[in-house]
Amino acid sequence: MREALAVRKIMERAKSYLMCSKKLTKEAAFKLIQRQSMGFRKSMRELAEAGLLAGELDQRFEKH
């Protein structure tokens, strides 16, 4: 149960990031994560976490 909630939170954060950074709808952001997870053969959670990390790094690099 906790695992499912954790995955849901990560997915929501990743979708929000994609919606802001790529100007996607919520549905399009979900489909992008879904397609990429299949392409990379990684779970949607893994892909969402990687996307969030990449976004955080990108923001930090822009500041310096």
N, C-alpha and C positions, 0 to 999 in steps of 0.2 A: 504494500500500500504506500509506504513512504517513498519507495523507488519510483512508483508511477507518478507521484506528486512532484518529485524532484525532476523527472524527465519532462513533465508538463511545464514546470517553471522555466527550465532551460530552453525548451522549444518556444515558449512565449517570448522570452528575451531575445532569442535568435531571430524570430519572426519580426519583432519590433525593430531590431537593428537593421534587418534587410528592408523593412518598410521605409525607414528613415534614410538609409544610405543609398538604396537603389530605387527608391520611389515606387515600391511594389505594393500591391494590395495584400491583405492578410492571406488570402487564398493563394495568390501567386508566390508569396514568400514560402508558404508551406510546401507547395508543389516543387519549388526550386530545391528546398532542403531534401525533399523526398527523392527527386530525380538524381541529385548529386550523391545521395547516400547509396542509391543503387549503383550508380556509375563507379563509385570508389569502393563499393562493397564494404561499406561501414554502416553502423547503425545510425539512425537519425540523431540519436543523442550525441554520438561521437562527432558527427558532422556539425551539429549545432554548437557543441562546445568548441570545436576548432574554429568555427566562424566567429564566435564571440571573442576568442583569444586573438584571432587575427585582427578583428576590429579594434580591440583594446590596444594592441601593438601599433596599429596604424595611427590611432589617436595620439599615442605617446610620441611617435616619431614626428608627427606634425608639430608638436609643441617645441621640439628641439631643433 
